[in-house]
């Protein structure tokens, strides 16, 4: 393989990596590669610096299961396109399903190195590599160069933000909020990663926003725009409403407090665009990939919703808000945990043994943790003073006008 650099550590097309000099090792990567674009090629080029590159792609059925739709390009076409990239030695279709669909191929190939991008890093992948004696490498994109931002769901549909529910989630549903008024805290997130579908990052609301406005949110009265999005996602006849925090968290930039009093729409929206607070949050929030929630998953079974539980959730969210304004990291982390604990007490199916194991792995390093959404799966959000290796860093969307 032709060497790609002359130094031990370097930056190539937006990825930080190490060169592999000497005998070529076998390197494996896996992904869907729905619509091959420059960021995919950057990633493959970066992975190939570790040795001869083998690529496993998700089958059409796997893509449909993970993303809730048929793939943009079929597995046959995706395989052909990936094989055409000069950095790839061979490409094949993974035989399994889900986010670990490559397991059998990994065991058969027995590569020296398994490379993943930061937004595809999971504990399950890392554990499997440890069991097989395979080096596990996570690549961190550090810049996008002059190519711009891309997304598999549409190469130009990348300006619509995501949102993170920091605390108080479920209070935007009247069957919880009517028991105790309280706030939901959200931050609007730039689409620097393509977050997993059905992961609690308001991906379904974002899809509706893309249907309405295509590439970017309209300017104007933000509350009216958020109401339009909420109404579009919950048309007449809807029985299970998507919470309004999703629409508001997407439309309103920066940090927001939404005070609910038992209705679908908050009684008050308080926005905070203080750059010191936003930078502080960015510095101390980390996302660990868990994978999408299961298609047959129902968080509303076996609920234990009580006035006492709703009050505990509301109080924890209010204390989170106060800690954020004071930039008190220890109090924020504690209240962050308490908000999550109050959620799980009322909705025990939010967590399973796998999620508990992931929390156990990080709890000594983090001050607080919660899931990215109320529906299980997705991402584990950590509040930490120290850097969390291999975790995703987010960029909070600022006030653009």
RODO-707797 format. One line per 10 residues: their letters; for each residue z negated, y, x of N, C-alpha, C. Coordinates in steps of 0.2 Angstrom, whole numbers, plus 5000, padded with zeros to 4 digits. Layout:
RODO-707797
a) Z:Y:X:Z:Y:X:Z:Y:X  ...
END
This chain:
RODO-707797
xxxxxxxxxx) 5000:4994:5004:5000:5000:5000:5000:5006:5004  5004:5011:5003:5005:5017:5007:4998:5021:5006  4995:5023:5012:4989:5027:5012:4990:5034:5008  4985:5036:5005:4986:5042:5001:4982:5048:5004  4978:5047:5009:4975:5053:5012:4973:5051:5019  4971:5056:5023:4969:5055:5030:4961:5056:5031  4958:5057:5025:4950:5058:5026:4946:5053:5022  4940:5052:5024:4936:5048:5020:4934:5050:5013  4933:5056:5012:4932:5058:5005:4936:5064:5004  4939:5065:4998:4943:5070:4996:4944:5071:4989
xxxxxxxxxx) 4948:5076:4987:4949:5077:4980:4957:5076:4978  4959:5072:4974:4966:5071:4972:4967:5072:4965  4971:5077:4963:4973:5078:4956:4967:5078:4951  4962:5081:4953:4956:5082:4949:4951:5076:4949  4952:5071:4953:4947:5066:4954:4943:5066:4961  4937:5065:4961:4933:5064:4967:4933:5057:4969  4935:5055:4975:4935:5048:4976:4934:5047:4984  4934:5041:4986:4934:5039:4993:4940:5035:4994  4943:5036:5000:4949:5032:5003:4946:5025:5005  4951:5020:5004:4950:5013:5006:4955:5012:5012
xxxxxxxxxx) 4952:5012:5018:4956:5010:5024:4955:5003:5026  4961:5000:5029:4960:4993:5031:4963:4988:5026  4961:4982:5026:4963:4977:5021:4963:4979:5014  4968:4979:5010:4968:4981:5003:4963:4976:4999  4959:4979:4995:4955:4975:4990:4959:4975:4984  4956:4970:4979:4959:4970:4972:4954:4975:4968  4958:4979:4965:4954:4984:4961:4957:4983:4953  4952:4984:4949:4954:4983:4942:4951:4989:4938  4956:4991:4933:4954:4996:4928:4956:4993:4921  4953:4996:4916:4955:4994:4909:4955:5000:4905
xxxxxxxxxx) 4959:5000:4900:4959:5006:4895:4965:5004:4890  4965:5009:4885:4970:5008:4880:4977:5011:4882  4977:5017:4885:4983:5021:4888:4988:5021:4882  4985:5024:4877:4989:5025:4871:4996:5029:4872  4995:5035:4874:5001:5039:4876:5000:5041:4883  5003:5038:4888:5003:5039:4895:5004:5047:4897  4999:5050:4900:5000:5057:4902:4997:5058:4909  4998:5064:4911:4996:5066:4918:4989:5064:4920  4984:5064:4915:4977:5063:4917:4976:5055:4918  4980:5051:4914:4980:5044:4915:4983:5042:4922
xxxxxxxxxx) 4988:5046:4924:4991:5044:4931:4987:5047:4936  4983:5052:4935:4978:5055:4940:4973:5049:4941  4970:5047:4935:4965:5041:4936:4968:5035:4939  4974:5033:4938:4976:5027:4941:4978:5028:4948  4980:5034:4950:4981:5036:4957:4974:5036:4961  4969:5039:4958:4962:5039:4961:4960:5032:4962  4960:5027:4956:4958:5021:4957:4962:5017:4962  4968:5018:4963:4972:5014:4968:4970:5016:4975  4966:5021:4976:4964:5023:4983:4959:5017:4986  4956:5013:4981:4951:5008:4983:4955:5002:4984
xxxxxxxxxx) 4961:5001:4983:4965:4995:4985:4971:4993:4980  4973:4987:4980:4978:4985:4975:4976:4985:4968  4980:4989:4964:4977:4991:4957:4980:4986:4952  4976:4983:4948:4977:4979:4942:4975:4982:4936  4979:4983:4931:4977:4986:4925:4977:4982:4919  4971:4981:4915:4971:4978:4909:4971:4983:4903  4976:4982:4898:4976:4987:4892:4974:4983:4886  4971:4987:4882:4969:4985:4875:4974:4983:4871  4973:4977:4867:4979:4975:4862:4979:4980:4857  4984:4979:4853:4985:4983:4847:4979:4982:4842
xxxxxxxxxx) 4977:4976:4841:4971:4975:4837:4965:4978:4839  4964:4978:4846:4958:4981:4849:4958:4989:4848  4964:4992:4849:4965:4999:4848:4963:5001:4840  4966:4997:4836:4965:4998:4829:4957:4998:4827  4954:4993:4830:4947:4992:4828:4943:4998:4831  4944:5000:4837:4940:5005:4840:4941:5012:4838  4948:5013:4836:4949:5020:4834:4951:5021:4826  4951:5015:4823:4952:5016:4815:4959:5017:4813  4964:5016:4818:4971:5017:4816:4975:5013:4821  4981:5012:4819:4986:5009:4823:4987:5013:4829
xxxxxxxxxx) 4989:5010:4835:4990:5014:4841:4996:5018:4841  4997:5023:4844:5003:5027:4844:5009:5023:4847  5007:5020:4853:5013:5015:4855:5010:5008:4855  5015:5003:4854:5013:4996:4854:5010:4994:4861  5007:4988:4861:5004:4985:4867:5010:4984:4872  5016:4982:4869:5022:4980:4874:5024:4986:4877  5025:4992:4873:5027:4998:4876:5022:5001:4881  5016:5001:4879:5010:5003:4884:5010:4999:4890  5011:4993:4890:5011:4989:4896:5017:4991:4901  5023:4992:4897:5029:4994:4901:5028:5000:4905
xxxxxxxxxx) 5025:5005:4901:5024:5012:4904:5019:5012:4910  5013:5008:4909:5008:5007:4914:5011:5004:4920  5015:4999:4919:5018:4995:4925:5023:5000:4929  5026:5005:4925:5031:5009:4929:5027:5014:4933  5021:5015:4933:5017:5019:4937:5017:5016:4944  5019:5020:4949:5020:5017:4956:5013:5015:4959  5008:5017:4957:5001:5015:4960:4999:5008:4957  5002:5006:4952:5000:5000:4949:5003:4993:4951  4999:4989:4953:5002:4982:4956:5004:4978:4950  5000:4977:4945:5002:4973:4939:4998:4975:4933
xxxxxxxxxx) 5000:4974:4927:4997:4976:4921:4997:4970:4916  4992:4969:4912:4992:4964:4907:4988:4966:4901  4989:4962:4896:4985:4964:4890:4979:4960:4889  4973:4963:4888:4967:4960:4888:4967:4955:4882  4963:4950:4883:4963:4945:4877:4957:4945:4873  4952:4949:4874:4946:4950:4870:4947:4956:4865  4941:4958:4863:4941:4963:4858:4935:4968:4859  4935:4974:4857:4930:4979:4858:4930:4982:4864  4925:4986:4866:4925:4989:4872:4924:4985:4879  4923:4978:4877:4922:4973:4883:4928:4968:4882
xxxxxxxxxx) 4934:4971:4880:4940:4966:4879:4942:4963:4885  4941:4966:4891:4943:4964:4897:4939:4958:4901  4934:4956:4898:4929:4952:4901:4932:4945:4904  4937:4942:4900:4940:4936:4903:4945:4937:4908  4948:4943:4908:4953:4945:4913:4949:4946:4920  4943:4950:4919:4939:4952:4925:4937:4945:4928  4934:4940:4924:4932:4934:4927:4937:4930:4931  4943:4930:4928:4949:4927:4931:4952:4930:4937  4952:4937:4937:4955:4941:4942:4950:4941:4948  4943:4942:4946:4938:4942:4951:4940:4948:4957
xxxxxxxxxx) 4941:4954:4954:4942:4959:4959:4937:4961:4963  4938:4965:4968:4933:4967:4973:4929:4974:4970  4933:4977:4966:4931:4984:4963:4933:4984:4956  4929:4987:4952:4930:4989:4945:4929:4996:4944  4934:5000:4942:4934:5007:4942:4934:5009:4935  4930:5014:4933:4930:5017:4926:4930:5024:4927  4932:5028:4921:4931:5035:4921:4924:5036:4918  4922:5042:4919:4915:5044:4917:4914:5043:4909  4919:5044:4905:4918:5043:4898:4919:5036:4896  4921:5032:4900:4921:5025:4899:4916:5020:4902
xxxxxxxxxx) 4911:5024:4905:4905:5021:4909:4900:5018:4904  4899:5011:4904:4894:5009:4899:4889:5004:4903  4883:5003:4901:4878:4998:4904:4881:4991:4904  4884:4989:4899:4887:4982:4898:4892:4981:4904  4897:4986:4905:4902:4985:4910:4898:4984:4917  4893:4989:4918:4890:4988:4925:4886:4982:4926  4883:4979:4920:4879:4973:4921:4884:4967:4922  4890:4967:4919:4894:4962:4920:4897:4962:4927  4898:4967:4930:4900:4968:4937:4895:4965:4942  4889:4967:4940:4883:4965:4944:4883:4957:4944
xxxxxxxxxx) 4884:4954:4938:4883:4947:4938:4889:4944:4942  4895:4947:4942:4900:4944:4945:4901:4946:4953  4897:4950:4955:4897:4953:4962:4903:4957:4963  4904:4961:4958:4910:4966:4959:4907:4973:4959  4910:4977:4964:4908:4984:4965:4910:4988:4959  4905:4992:4956:4907:4996:4950:4907:5003:4952  4913:5006:4951:4914:5013:4953:4915:5018:4947  4912:5023:4946:4913:5028:4941:4916:5034:4944  4922:5036:4942:4926:5042:4944:4924:5048:4939  4923:5054:4943:4921:5060:4939:4927:5065:4940
xxxxxxxxxx) 4930:5067:4934:4935:5072:4935:4932:5079:4937  4934:5082:4941:4931:5088:4944:4936:5094:4942  4942:5093:4941:4946:5099:4939:4952:5096:4935  4956:5100:4931:4962:5098:4928:4968:5101:4931  4967:5104:4936:4973:5107:4940:4978:5111:4935  4984:5110:4936:4989:5115:4933:4992:5111:4927  4989:5105:4925:4993:5100:4920:4990:5102:4913  4984:5105:4913:4981:5106:4906:4977:5101:4904  4975:5101:4897:4971:5096:4894:4975:5091:4890  4973:5085:4890:4977:5080:4886:4972:5076:4881
xxxxxxxxxx) 4975:5073:4876:4971:5069:4872:4976:5064:4869  4973:5058:4868:4977:5052:4866:4979:5053:4858  4975:5057:4855:4976:5058:4848:4982:5063:4846  4984:5066:4852:4989:5071:4851:4989:5076:4857  4994:5076:4861:4994:5080:4867:4992:5087:4867  4993:5090:4861:4992:5097:4860:4985:5098:4856  4982:5093:4853:4977:5093:4848:4970:5093:4852  4969:5098:4857:4964:5098:4861:4959:5104:4861  4961:5109:4857:4957:5115:4857:4951:5114:4851  4952:5109:4847:4947:5108:4842:4941:5105:4845
xxxxxxxxxx) 4935:5108:4844:4929:5106:4848:4926:5100:4844  4921:5097:4848:4917:5092:4845:4910:5095:4844  4905:5092:4841:4898:5095:4841:4893:5089:4843  4887:5092:4845:4882:5088:4846:4876:5090:4842  4873:5085:4838:4867:5085:4834:4861:5085:4839  4858:5090:4841:4852:5090:4845:4846:5088:4842  4845:5090:4836:4838:5088:4833:4839:5089:4825  4835:5085:4821:4835:5087:4814:4840:5083:4810  4845:5079:4813:4850:5076:4809:4847:5072:4804  4850:5072:4798:4848:5069:4791:4845:5074:4787
xxxxxxxxxx) 4843:5080:4789:4840:5085:4784:4846:5088:4781  4852:5087:4783:4858:5090:4779:4860:5086:4774  4857:5080:4773:4858:5076:4767:4852:5077:4762  4854:5079:4756:4849:5081:4751:4843:5076:4749  4845:5069:4750:4840:5064:4749:4835:5064:4754  4836:5068:4760:4831:5068:4765:4828:5076:4765  4833:5080:4765:4831:5087:4765:4826:5090:4759  4827:5087:4753:4823:5089:4747:4816:5087:4748  4814:5082:4753:4808:5080:4754:4804:5085:4759  4807:5088:4763:4804:5093:4767:4810:5098:4770
xxxxxxxxxx) 4809:5104:4769:4814:5109:4772:4814:5109:4779  4819:5110:4783:4819:5110:4790:4826:5111:4793  4826:5112:4800:4832:5114:4803:4836:5108:4806  4842:5109:4807:4846:5104:4811:4849:5109:4816  4849:5106:4823:4851:5110:4828:4857:5107:4831  4863:5111:4832:4869:5109:4834:4872:5113:4840  4876:5110:4844:4879:5114:4849:4887:5112:4849  4891:5117:4849:4898:5115:4849:4901:5114:4856  4905:5108:4857:4907:5106:4863:4914:5106:4864  4916:5109:4870:4923:5109:4872:4926:5102:4873
xxxxxxxxxx) 4932:5101:4871:4935:5094:4871:4937:5092:4878  4932:5092:4883:4934:5090:4890:4935:5083:4891  4932:5079:4886:4933:5072:4886:4935:5070:4879  4939:5064:4878:4940:5062:4872:4935:5057:4870  4930:5060:4866:4924:5056:4864:4926:5050:4859  4923:5044:4860:4924:5038:4856:4924:5040:4848  4929:5037:4845:4929:5037:4837:4922:5034:4835  4920:5037:4829:4914:5034:4825:4908:5034:4830  4907:5039:4834:4902:5039:4839:4896:5045:4837  4897:5048:4832:4892:5053:4830:4893:5060:4833
xxxxxxxxxx) 4899:5061:4836:4901:5067:4839:4905:5071:4834  4905:5070:4827:4909:5073:4822:4916:5072:4823  4918:5066:4825:4925:5064:4826:4929:5064:4820  4926:5062:4814:4930:5062:4808:4931:5069:4805  4926:5073:4806:4927:5080:4804:4932:5084:4808  4932:5082:4815:4937:5085:4819:4944:5083:4817  4945:5076:4815:4951:5074:4813:4954:5078:4807  4949:5079:4802:4951:5084:4796:4953:5091:4798  4949:5093:4804:4951:5100:4806:4957:5100:4809  4959:5095:4813:4966:5094:4816:4971:5094:4810
xxxxxxxxxx) 4970:5090:4805:4975:5090:4799:4976:5097:4796  4970:5101:4796:4971:5107:4793:4974:5113:4797  4972:5113:4804:4974:5118:4808:4977:5116:4814  4978:5110:4815:4983:5107:4820:4980:5108:4827  4980:5113:4831:4978:5114:4838:4972:5118:4839  4970:5122:4835:4964:5127:4836:4962:5129:4830  4955:5131:4830:4952:5134:4824:4955:5141:4822  4955:5142:4816:4957:5149:4814:4952:5154:4815  4954:5161:4816:4949:5166:4817:4947:5168:4810  4941:5172:4810:4939:5174:4803:4932:5173:4802
xxxxxxxxxx) 4930:5173:4796:4923:5172:4794:4921:5165:4795  4917:5163:4800:4916:5156:4802:4913:5152:4796  4908:5155:4792:4905:5151:4787:4910:5149:4782  4915:5154:4780:4920:5152:4776:4925:5146:4778  4926:5147:4785:4930:5142:4788:4927:5135:4788  4920:5135:4790:4916:5129:4789:4916:5126:4782  4915:5130:4777:4915:5128:4770:4922:5125:4768  4927:5127:4771:4934:5124:4769:4934:5118:4772  4932:5117:4779:4932:5110:4782:4928:5105:4778  4922:5108:4777:4917:5103:4773:4920:5101:4766
xxxxxxxxxx) 4923:5105:4763:4926:5104:4756:4932:5099:4757  4936:5100:4762:4942:5096:4763:4939:5089:4765  4934:5088:4769:4932:5081:4771:4928:5078:4765  4925:5082:4760:4921:5079:4755:4924:5082:4748  4930:5079:4746:4934:5081:4740:4930:5079:4734  4932:5082:4728:4929:5079:4722:4929:5072:4721  4923:5069:4719:4923:5062:4718:4920:5058:4724  4918:5062:4729:4915:5059:4735:4908:5057:4733  4906:5051:4736:4899:5048:4734:4895:5049:4740  4897:5047:4746:4893:5048:4752:4896:5054:4756
xxxxxxxxxx) 4893:5059:4756:4895:5065:4759:4894:5065:4767  4899:5068:4770:4898:5069:4778:4894:5076:4778  4889:5076:4782:4884:5082:4782:4888:5088:4784  4886:5093:4781:4889:5100:4783:4887:5102:4790  4882:5099:4793:4881:5101:4800:4887:5099:4805  4891:5094:4802:4897:5092:4806:4902:5098:4806  4904:5100:4800:4909:5106:4800:4906:5112:4803  4900:5114:4802:4897:5120:4805:4897:5119:4812  4894:5113:4815:4894:5112:4822:4901:5113:4826  4906:5111:4822:4913:5112:4825:4915:5119:4825
xxxxxxxxxx) 4914:5122:4819:4917:5129:4818:4913:5134:4822  4906:5134:4822:4902:5139:4825:4901:5137:4832  4903:5142:4837:4902:5141:4844:4895:5141:4846  4893:5139:4852:4887:5139:4856:4882:5135:4852  4875:5138:4852:4870:5134:4849:4868:5137:4842  4867:5133:4837:4866:5135:4830:4860:5131:4827  4856:5135:4823:4850:5132:4819:4852:5133:4812  4853:5127:4809:4855:5127:4802:4849:5125:4797  4846:5129:4793:4840:5128:4790:4842:5125:4783  4840:5119:4781:4841:5116:4775:4835:5116:4770
xxxxxxxxxx) 4836:5117:4764:4831:5117:4759:4832:5112:4753  4836:5106:4755:4837:5101:4750:4844:5102:4747  4848:5105:4750:4855:5106:4747:4860:5103:4753  4866:5103:4751:4871:5101:4755:4873:5106:4761  4872:5112:4759:4874:5118:4763:4867:5121:4765  4867:5123:4772:4860:5127:4774:4859:5133:4770  4853:5135:4770:4851:5141:4767:4852:5147:4772  4852:5145:4778:4853:5150:4783:4856:5147:4790  4860:5151:4793:4863:5149:4799:4861:5154:4805  4858:5152:4810:4856:5156:4815:4859:5154:4822
xxxxxxxxxx) 4864:5158:4824:4867:5157:4830:4864:5160:4836  4865:5157:4842:4862:5159:4848:4867:5158:4854  4870:5164:4856:4875:5164:4861:4872:5166:4868  4866:5166:4869:4863:5168:4875:4865:5164:4881  4869:5167:4886:4872:5163:4891:4867:5159:4895  4861:5162:4896:4856:5159:4900:4853:5152:4897  4853:5152:4890:4851:5146:4887:4856:5141:4887  4863:5143:4886:4868:5139:4885:4869:5135:4892  4868:5139:4898:4869:5136:4904:4863:5131:4906  4857:5133:4903:4851:5129:4904:4852:5122:4901
xxxxxxxxxx) 4855:5123:4894:4856:5116:4891:4861:5112:4894  4867:5115:4896:4872:5111:4900:4869:5108:4906  4865:5111:4910:4862:5109:4916:4858:5103:4915  4855:5102:4909:4850:5097:4908:4851:5092:4902  4857:5092:4900:4860:5087:4895:4865:5082:4898  4864:5076:4897:4868:5070:4899:4870:5065:4894  4876:5063:4894:4878:5058:4889:4880:5051:4892  4877:5046:4890:4878:5039:4892:4882:5035:4887  4887:5032:4889:4892:5029:4884:4888:5023:4881  4888:5022:4875:4886:5016:4871:4892:5012:4868
xxxxxxxxxx) 4897:5015:4866:4902:5012:4863:4902:5014:4855  4908:5013:4852:4908:5015:4845:4904:5011:4840  4901:5013:4835:4897:5009:4830:4902:5004:4827  4899:4999:4824:4903:4993:4821:4906:4995:4815  4912:4993:4813:4916:4995:4807:4912:4993:4801  4908:4987:4801:4904:4985:4795:4897:4988:4795  4895:4992:4800:4889:4995:4801:4887:4999:4795  4881:4998:4792:4878:5002:4786:4871:5005:4788  4870:5011:4790:4864:5014:4792:4859:5015:4786  4862:5015:4780:4858:5016:4774:4854:5010:4771
xxxxxxxxxx) 4855:5004:4775:4851:4999:4772:4844:4999:4776  4840:4996:4772:4833:4995:4774:4830:5002:4776  4831:5007:4773:4829:5014:4774:4821:5014:4772  4817:5019:4775:4810:5020:4774:4809:5027:4773  4813:5031:4769:4813:5038:4768:4807:5040:4764  4803:5044:4767:4797:5047:4764:4796:5054:4766  4792:5058:4762:4791:5065:4763:4787:5066:4769  4783:5061:4771:4779:5062:4778:4784:5061:4784  4789:5056:4783:4794:5056:4788:4799:5062:4789  4801:5064:4783:4805:5070:4783:4802:5076:4786
xxxxxxxxxx) 4795:5077:4784:4792:5082:4787:4791:5082:4795  4790:5076:4797:4789:5075:4804:4796:5076:4808  4802:5075:4805:4808:5076:4808:4809:5084:4808  4807:5087:4802:4808:5094:4802:4804:5098:4807  4798:5096:4808:4793:5099:4813:4796:5098:4820  4798:5092:4821:4801:5091:4828:4807:5095:4830  4811:5096:4825:4817:5100:4826:4815:5107:4827  4811:5110:4823:4808:5116:4824:4805:5118:4831  4801:5113:4833:4798:5113:4840:4804:5113:4845  4809:5109:4844:4814:5109:4849:4818:5116:4849
xxxxxxxxxx) 4819:5119:4844:4822:5126:4844:4818:5130:4848  4811:5130:4847:4807:5135:4850:4807:5134:4858  4807:5127:4859:4807:5125:4867:4813:5127:4870  4819:5127:4866:4825:5129:4869:4825:5136:4870  4823:5140:4866:4823:5148:4866:4818:5150:4872  4813:5146:4874:4809:5147:4879:4811:5144:4886  4816:5140:4885:4819:5136:4891:4813:5132:4894  4809:5129:4890:4803:5124:4892:4806:5117:4892  4808:5115:4898:4811:5108:4898:4807:5102:4896  4800:5102:4898:4796:5097:4896:4794:5097:4889
xxxxxxxxxx) 4793:5102:4886:4792:5102:4879:4798:5101:4875  4804:5103:4877:4810:5101:4874:4811:5094:4874  4810:5091:4880:4811:5084:4881:4807:5080:4876  4800:5082:4875:4796:5078:4871:4798:5079:4864  4799:5085:4862:4801:5086:4855:4808:5083:4853  4812:5082:4858:4819:5079:4857:4817:5071:4856  4813:5068:4859:4811:5061:4858:4807:5061:4851  4803:5066:4849:4800:5065:4843:4805:5066:4837  4810:5070:4838:4815:5070:4833:4818:5064:4832  4820:5061:4837:4823:5054:4837:4819:5049:4834
xxxxxxxxxx) 4813:5049:4836:4808:5044:4833:4807:5045:4826  4807:5051:4823:4806:5052:4816:4813:5050:4812  4818:5051:4815:4825:5048:4812:4824:5040:4812  4822:5037:4817:4822:5030:4817:4817:5027:4813  4811:5031:4812:4806:5028:4807:4809:5028:4800  4813:5032:4798:4816:5032:4791:4823:5028:4791  4826:5028:4797:4832:5024:4797:4832:5019:4802  4828:5014:4802:4827:5009:4807:4834:5006:4810  4839:5005:4806:4845:5002:4808:4849:5007:4813  4847:5013:4814:4850:5017:4819:4850:5014:4826
xxxxxxxxxx) 4845:5009:4828:4844:5006:4834:4845:4999:4834  4847:4996:4839:4847:4988:4840:4844:4987:4847  4844:4980:4848:4841:4978:4855:4845:4981:4861  4852:4982:4860:4856:4984:4865:4854:4992:4867  4853:4995:4861:4852:5003:4862:4845:5003:4865  4840:4999:4863:4833:4999:4866:4833:4998:4873  4837:4993:4875:4838:4991:4882:4841:4997:4886  4846:5000:4883:4848:5006:4887:4843:5012:4888  4840:5013:4882:4834:5018:4883:4829:5016:4888  4827:5010:4888:4822:5008:4893:4825:5009:4900
xxxxxxxxxx) 4831:5008:4901:4834:5009:4908:4833:5016:4910  4834:5021:4906:4834:5028:4908:4827:5032:4906  4822:5029:4903:4817:5033:4901:4812:5035:4906  4813:5031:4912:4809:5034:4918:4812:5040:4921  4818:5041:4920:4822:5046:4923:4823:5052:4919  4822:5051:4912:4823:5057:4907:4817:5059:4904  4817:5065:4901:4811:5068:4898:4812:5067:4890  4818:5066:4888:4819:5065:4881:4826:5061:4880  4827:5058:4874:4833:5054:4872:4834:5053:4865  4840:5053:4863:4842:5051:4856:4849:5049:4856
xxxxxxxxxx) 4851:5047:4850:4858:5045:4849:4862:5051:4847  4868:5051:4849:4873:5056:4847:4874:5057:4840  4873:5052:4836:4873:5053:4829:4869:5049:4825  4869:5049:4818:4864:5046:4814:4866:5039:4813  4873:5037:4814:4876:5031:4812:4875:5025:4818  4872:5026:4823:4871:5021:4828:4877:5021:4833  4876:5018:4839:4882:5018:4844:4883:5025:4847  4889:5025:4849:4892:5032:4852:4889:5033:4859  4884:5038:4859:4882:5040:4866:4874:5041:4865  4871:5039:4871:4864:5041:4872:4863:5048:4875
xxxxxxxxxx) 4860:5052:4872:4860:5059:4875:4853:5060:4878  4853:5062:4884:4847:5062:4888:4845:5069:4890  4839:5071:4890:4837:5077:4893:4833:5076:4899  4836:5079:4905:4833:5077:4911:4833:5083:4916  4828:5083:4920:4828:5088:4925:4832:5086:4931  4832:5079:4933:4836:5076:4938:4843:5075:4936  4847:5074:4941:4854:5072:4939:4854:5065:4937  4857:5063:4932:4858:5056:4929:4865:5054:4932  4865:5049:4937:4871:5047:4940:4875:5043:4934  4882:5044:4935:4887:5041:4931:4887:5043:4923
xxxxxxxxxx) 4883:5048:4922:4883:5051:4915:4888:5056:4914  4890:5058:4907:4895:5063:4906:4891:5069:4905  4894:5075:4908:4892:5081:4907:4896:5085:4902  4893:5089:4898:4897:5092:4893:4897:5100:4894  4902:5103:4891:4903:5110:4892:4903:5113:4885  4898:5118:4884:4896:5121:4877:4902:5126:4876  4905:5126:4870:4910:5131:4868:4906:5138:4867  4909:5143:4871:4906:5149:4870:4909:5153:4864  4906:5159:4863:4909:5164:4858:4915:5167:4860  4921:5165:4857:4928:5167:4860:4930:5173:4857
x) 4927:5176:4852:4929:5183:4849:4923:5186:4846
END
